[in-house]
Amino acid sequence: MGKTPVSDSQLECMLELSSGISCAARIVNLSMDAALVSSNMLMMPGARVPKAGDTGLMTFSASVGGKRETLKIPCRVAYVNSGQLGVNIMSPMLTNQQQALLTHLVGG
């Protein structure tokens, strides 16, 4: 499934990783199995940078059917590159409601 470009104002998120790293970010592209997120916090001097394989939660709110929904999506860092992270969505760990909301968001 292809990635869906997401408006910057639409999906700001918080990444909370098992390595103890938390950062505010913006979702640039989103699909059912992956996301590209961008964070200026990762480029600050002395910032702790996630490593491929780190697991955690990507939390964001989105408007679905006129109602604001908050999703906490389990994810794993695939790569880190200049303030951007590629994360894999751990689909088997999604609830039916999370799957339905994510499907709606990516237009599936």
Backbone as a chain_set.jsonl record, in Angstrom:
{"seq": "MGKTPVSDSQLECMLELSSGISCAARIVNLSMDAALVSSNMLMMPGARVPKAGDTGLMTFSASVGGKRETLKIPCRVAYVNSGQLGVNIMSPMLTNQQQALLTHLVGG", "coords": {"N": [[0.84, -1.17, 0.0], [0.56, 2.234, -0.829], [2.127, 5.218, 0.446], [0.483, 7.869, 2.151], [0.509, 11.282, 1.668], [0.567, 13.647, 4.293], [-0.962, 16.473, 5.71], [0.991, 18.984, 7.275], [-0.181, 20.451, 9.375], [-2.089, 18.773, 10.146], [-1.323, 16.285, 11.419], [0.369, 16.181, 14.08], [2.624, 14.532, 16.215], [3.61, 12.49, 19.036], [6.473, 10.798, 19.859], [7.355, 8.089, 21.797], [9.814, 6.211, 22.978], [11.233, 2.97, 23.732], [13.844, 3.203, 24.466], [13.942, 5.363, 26.077], [13.774, 7.78, 24.881], [11.883, 10.586, 23.999], [10.001, 12.544, 21.789], [8.567, 15.39, 20.174], [6.963, 15.412, 17.039], [6.252, 15.543, 13.476], [4.008, 13.943, 11.322], [4.871, 13.01, 8.16], [4.429, 11.282, 5.99], [2.138, 8.584, 5.741], [1.149, 5.231, 6.09], [-0.544, 2.048, 6.165], [1.346, 0.383, 7.207], [3.646, 1.799, 7.801], [5.389, 4.887, 8.653], [6.648, 8.151, 7.956], [8.319, 10.356, 9.883], [9.08, 13.648, 11.049], [11.328, 15.565, 12.962], [12.521, 18.415, 14.493], [13.713, 18.409, 16.932], [15.42, 16.253, 17.037], [17.66, 17.11, 15.777], [18.952, 18.898, 17.316], [21.829, 20.13, 19.078], [23.489, 17.758, 21.056], [21.267, 16.176, 21.375], [19.632, 13.114, 22.12], [19.531, 10.455, 19.911], [17.271, 8.266, 18.325], [17.706, 4.747, 17.628], [17.815, 2.366, 14.951], [15.51, -0.218, 15.314], [14.643, 0.435, 17.863], [11.73, 0.375, 19.864], [8.352, 1.513, 20.441], [5.75, 3.942, 21.107], [3.72, 5.799, 18.888], [1.932, 8.574, 19.17], [-0.979, 10.271, 18.253], [-3.513, 12.67, 17.326], [-6.469, 12.784, 15.381], [-8.973, 13.998, 13.136], [-11.852, 12.227, 12.649], [-14.597, 11.515, 10.88], [-15.729, 13.902, 11.82], [-15.219, 13.79, 14.486], [-12.818, 13.973, 17.082], [-10.165, 11.8, 17.386], [-7.852, 9.918, 19.289], [-4.939, 8.193, 18.674], [-2.793, 5.595, 19.681], [-0.153, 4.235, 18.494], [1.636, 1.286, 18.148], [5.065, 1.022, 17.351], [8.171, 0.568, 15.471], [11.429, 1.738, 15.091], [12.768, 2.12, 11.92], [14.724, 3.456, 10.436], [16.977, 6.265, 10.789], [17.492, 9.557, 9.729], [18.905, 12.553, 9.391], [17.11, 14.167, 11.134], [14.766, 12.967, 10.458], [12.633, 10.159, 10.845], [12.064, 6.864, 9.905], [9.441, 4.81, 10.572], [8.197, 1.609, 11.353], [4.946, 0.409, 11.486], [3.609, -1.593, 13.933], [1.647, -3.697, 13.027], [0.33, -6.205, 13.816], [-0.134, -5.724, 16.492], [-2.101, -3.852, 16.704], [-5.34, -2.768, 17.758], [-8.714, -3.682, 16.76], [-10.189, -1.315, 16.486], [-8.122, 0.608, 16.264], [-6.989, -0.245, 13.844], [-9.137, 0.232, 12.101], [-9.441, 3.045, 12.31], [-6.923, 3.904, 11.408], [-6.979, 2.878, 8.805], [-9.028, 4.462, 7.762], [-7.773, 6.987, 7.89], [-5.615, 6.744, 6.075], [-6.954, 6.401, 3.8], [-7.77, 3.928, 2.932]], "CA": [[0.0, 0.0, 0.0], [1.361, 3.433, -0.918], [2.057, 6.159, 1.563], [-0.383, 9.006, 1.949], [1.047, 12.527, 2.217], [-0.269, 14.176, 5.362], [-0.752, 17.897, 5.954], [1.753, 19.264, 8.49], [-1.039, 20.919, 10.447], [-3.048, 17.727, 10.446], [-0.899, 15.216, 12.308], [1.535, 16.281, 14.939], [2.629, 13.338, 17.04], [4.621, 12.327, 20.072], [7.118, 9.485, 19.844], [7.883, 7.671, 23.084], [10.516, 4.983, 22.634], [11.699, 2.129, 24.835], [15.189, 3.644, 24.822], [13.81, 6.518, 26.941], [13.705, 8.99, 24.056], [10.562, 11.108, 23.647], [10.123, 13.776, 21.022], [7.451, 15.864, 19.368], [7.293, 15.26, 15.622], [5.149, 15.673, 12.525], [3.915, 12.826, 10.383], [4.998, 13.505, 6.79], [3.756, 10.267, 5.176], [1.532, 7.562, 6.586], [0.489, 4.102, 5.437], [-0.994, 1.066, 7.15], [2.467, -0.353, 7.803], [4.828, 2.632, 8.061], [5.235, 6.343, 8.665], [7.844, 8.981, 7.946], [8.097, 11.47, 10.8], [10.149, 14.634, 11.048], [11.42, 16.272, 14.232], [13.681, 19.296, 14.663], [14.333, 18.079, 18.218], [16.463, 15.257, 16.818], [18.827, 17.749, 15.171], [19.543, 19.827, 18.283], [23.105, 19.658, 19.629], [23.392, 16.957, 22.272], [20.032, 15.388, 21.421], [19.719, 11.66, 21.983], [18.902, 10.068, 18.652], [16.854, 6.867, 18.321], [18.437, 3.8, 16.782], [16.985, 1.37, 14.277], [15.147, -1.312, 16.205], [13.947, 0.946, 19.046], [10.284, 0.232, 19.774], [7.632, 2.462, 21.275], [4.423, 4.386, 20.697], [3.528, 7.034, 18.153], [0.608, 9.029, 19.588], [-1.466, 11.446, 17.538], [-4.963, 12.862, 17.241], [-6.925, 13.114, 14.037], [-10.417, 14.131, 13.0], [-12.443, 11.119, 11.895], [-16.048, 11.677, 10.892], [-16.084, 15.059, 12.622], [-14.89, 13.532, 15.887], [-11.375, 13.905, 17.323], [-9.749, 10.5, 17.894], [-6.436, 9.797, 19.635], [-4.398, 6.864, 18.404], [-1.487, 5.231, 20.223], [0.232, 3.207, 17.535], [2.929, 0.654, 18.418], [5.945, 1.163, 16.188], [9.592, 0.234, 15.586], [12.243, 2.611, 14.24], [13.428, 1.414, 10.816], [15.946, 4.2, 10.119], [17.066, 7.662, 11.214], [18.257, 10.289, 8.728], [18.821, 14.017, 9.436], [15.886, 14.691, 11.72], [13.608, 12.189, 10.04], [12.607, 8.755, 11.246], [11.148, 5.931, 9.265], [8.975, 3.861, 11.578], [7.291, 0.552, 10.933], [3.808, 0.226, 12.381], [3.546, -2.995, 14.34], [0.241, -3.978, 12.71], [-0.301, -7.27, 14.605], [-0.433, -5.253, 17.839], [-3.193, -2.879, 16.644], [-6.694, -3.237, 18.045], [-9.606, -3.527, 15.603], [-10.528, 0.098, 16.378], [-6.949, 1.298, 15.728], [-6.878, -0.612, 12.426], [-10.203, 0.915, 11.366], [-9.12, 4.474, 12.257], [-5.759, 4.073, 10.539], [-7.453, 2.642, 7.443], [-9.762, 5.667, 7.376], [-6.814, 8.083, 7.705], [-4.783, 6.57, 4.871], [-7.85, 6.322, 2.648], [-7.876, 2.539, 2.467]], "C": [[0.887, 1.237, 0.0], [1.18, 4.337, 0.289], [1.185, 7.336, 1.174], [0.282, 10.252, 2.506], [0.051, 13.112, 3.216], [0.062, 15.644, 5.551], [-0.017, 18.1, 7.269], [0.851, 19.656, 9.645], [-1.98, 19.821, 10.93], [-2.552, 16.766, 11.52], [0.435, 15.483, 12.99], [1.474, 15.076, 15.857], [3.695, 13.418, 18.129], [5.157, 10.907, 19.933], [7.683, 9.221, 21.235], [8.49, 6.287, 22.876], [11.056, 4.263, 23.867], [13.099, 2.516, 25.306], [15.161, 4.866, 25.744], [13.73, 7.831, 26.189], [12.244, 9.33, 23.772], [10.778, 12.373, 22.84], [8.828, 14.091, 20.292], [7.884, 15.798, 17.908], [6.052, 15.529, 14.785], [5.18, 14.488, 11.579], [3.891, 13.409, 8.973], [4.257, 12.585, 5.831], [3.268, 9.17, 6.099], [0.909, 6.481, 5.724], [0.07, 3.136, 6.537], [0.178, 0.373, 7.839], [3.691, 0.493, 8.13], [4.464, 4.112, 8.095], [6.614, 6.982, 8.556], [7.523, 10.166, 8.83], [9.325, 12.363, 10.815], [10.13, 15.356, 12.387], [12.687, 17.108, 14.287], [14.419, 18.977, 15.961], [15.503, 17.107, 18.054], [17.745, 15.869, 16.265], [19.499, 18.744, 16.117], [20.853, 19.271, 18.825], [22.878, 18.912, 20.951], [22.144, 16.108, 22.38], [20.343, 13.895, 21.325], [18.926, 11.261, 20.75], [18.509, 8.591, 18.729], [17.724, 6.031, 17.395], [17.45, 2.855, 16.117], [16.752, 0.208, 15.234], [14.474, -0.859, 17.489], [12.438, 0.8, 18.833], [9.618, 1.274, 20.672], [6.247, 2.76, 20.752], [4.513, 5.7, 19.941], [2.092, 7.462, 18.457], [0.227, 10.279, 18.815], [-2.985, 11.477, 17.562], [-5.316, 13.258, 15.825], [-8.444, 13.201, 14.053], [-10.928, 13.017, 12.1], [-13.959, 11.256, 12.007], [-16.511, 12.827, 11.77], [-15.779, 14.91, 14.105], [-13.374, 13.4, 16.03], [-11.057, 12.567, 17.978], [-8.253, 10.531, 18.193], [-6.004, 8.361, 19.417], [-3.035, 6.724, 19.055], [-1.054, 3.999, 19.436], [1.585, 2.612, 17.912], [3.796, 0.687, 17.164], [7.371, 0.739, 16.518], [10.351, 1.129, 14.62], [12.951, 1.755, 13.185], [14.742, 2.096, 10.447], [15.832, 5.623, 10.658], [17.948, 8.38, 10.207], [17.967, 11.778, 8.847], [17.482, 14.55, 9.946], [14.621, 13.994, 11.273], [13.764, 10.75, 10.488], [11.641, 8.006, 10.354], [10.727, 4.95, 10.343], [8.044, 2.846, 10.935], [6.179, 0.451, 11.964], [3.686, -1.261, 12.664], [2.082, -3.443, 14.261], [-0.388, -5.098, 13.546], [-0.705, -6.825, 16.015], [-1.568, -4.226, 17.868], [-4.513, -3.527, 17.033], [-7.528, -3.072, 16.773], [-9.964, -2.058, 15.395], [-9.357, 0.896, 15.799], [-6.791, 1.006, 14.242], [-7.901, 0.144, 11.596], [-9.891, 2.408, 11.236], [-7.934, 4.733, 11.334], [-6.141, 3.874, 9.084], [-8.186, 3.87, 6.923], [-8.797, 6.817, 7.058], [-6.012, 7.955, 6.424], [-5.641, 6.38, 3.613], [-8.01, 4.931, 2.094], [-9.249, 1.973, 2.527]], "O": [[1.865, 1.293, 0.746], [0.211, 4.228, 1.04], [1.154, 7.748, 0.015], [0.596, 10.294, 3.696], [-1.16, 13.07, 2.999], [1.233, 16.024, 5.552], [-0.351, 17.467, 8.27], [1.086, 19.24, 10.78], [-2.589, 19.933, 11.994], [-3.298, 16.459, 12.451], [1.489, 15.054, 12.52], [0.387, 14.642, 16.239], [4.555, 14.299, 18.126], [4.395, 9.941, 19.894], [8.411, 10.05, 21.781], [7.777, 5.315, 22.628], [11.302, 4.877, 24.905], [13.491, 2.188, 26.426], [16.213, 5.358, 26.152], [13.628, 8.891, 26.806], [11.466, 8.471, 23.356], [11.642, 13.185, 23.17], [8.099, 13.201, 19.855], [9.033, 16.093, 17.58], [4.954, 15.719, 15.309], [6.238, 14.082, 11.099], [3.012, 14.199, 8.631], [3.534, 13.057, 4.953], [3.9, 8.862, 7.11], [0.223, 6.775, 4.746], [0.312, 3.393, 7.716], [0.023, -0.165, 8.935], [4.67, -0.02, 8.672], [3.4, 4.529, 7.639], [7.613, 6.422, 9.008], [6.57, 10.901, 8.571], [10.452, 11.906, 10.622], [9.069, 15.718, 12.894], [13.793, 16.585, 14.147], [15.615, 19.243, 16.077], [16.456, 17.132, 18.833], [18.796, 15.229, 16.279], [20.502, 19.361, 15.76], [20.975, 18.061, 19.013], [22.166, 19.386, 21.837], [21.967, 15.391, 23.365], [21.202, 13.473, 20.551], [17.783, 11.682, 20.573], [19.311, 7.756, 19.146], [18.388, 6.552, 16.499], [16.379, 2.579, 16.657], [17.68, -0.283, 15.877], [13.804, -1.654, 18.147], [11.932, 1.072, 17.744], [10.257, 1.843, 21.557], [5.641, 1.951, 20.049], [5.277, 6.594, 20.304], [1.144, 6.791, 18.049], [1.005, 11.229, 18.727], [-3.649, 10.465, 17.785], [-4.568, 13.969, 15.154], [-9.112, 12.567, 14.87], [-10.505, 12.876, 10.953], [-14.527, 11.129, 13.091], [-17.567, 12.744, 12.398], [-16.056, 15.816, 14.891], [-12.722, 12.783, 15.188], [-11.625, 12.239, 19.02], [-7.478, 11.109, 17.431], [-6.632, 7.428, 19.918], [-2.213, 7.638, 18.986], [-1.518, 2.884, 19.676], [2.578, 3.336, 17.99], [3.324, 0.415, 16.06], [7.733, 0.574, 17.683], [9.962, 1.266, 13.46], [13.644, 0.792, 13.515], [15.745, 1.433, 10.179], [14.739, 6.114, 10.943], [19.023, 7.891, 9.859], [16.892, 12.228, 8.449], [16.806, 15.305, 9.248], [13.522, 14.385, 11.665], [14.863, 10.198, 10.51], [10.533, 8.47, 10.085], [11.579, 4.318, 10.967], [7.216, 3.182, 10.088], [6.437, 0.413, 13.167], [3.664, -2.082, 11.748], [1.386, -3.553, 15.27], [-1.542, -4.963, 13.955], [-1.526, -7.478, 16.659], [-1.959, -3.774, 18.945], [-4.78, -4.678, 16.69], [-7.105, -2.408, 15.826], [-10.036, -1.597, 14.256], [-9.559, 1.76, 14.945], [-6.493, 1.91, 13.462], [-7.583, 0.644, 10.517], [-10.062, 2.977, 10.158], [-7.951, 5.69, 10.56], [-5.681, 4.616, 8.216], [-7.99, 4.275, 5.777], [-8.983, 7.534, 6.074], [-5.754, 8.954, 5.754], [-5.119, 6.221, 2.51], [-8.347, 4.758, 0.923], [-9.457, 0.816, 2.161]]}, "num_chains": 1, "name": "protein.A"}
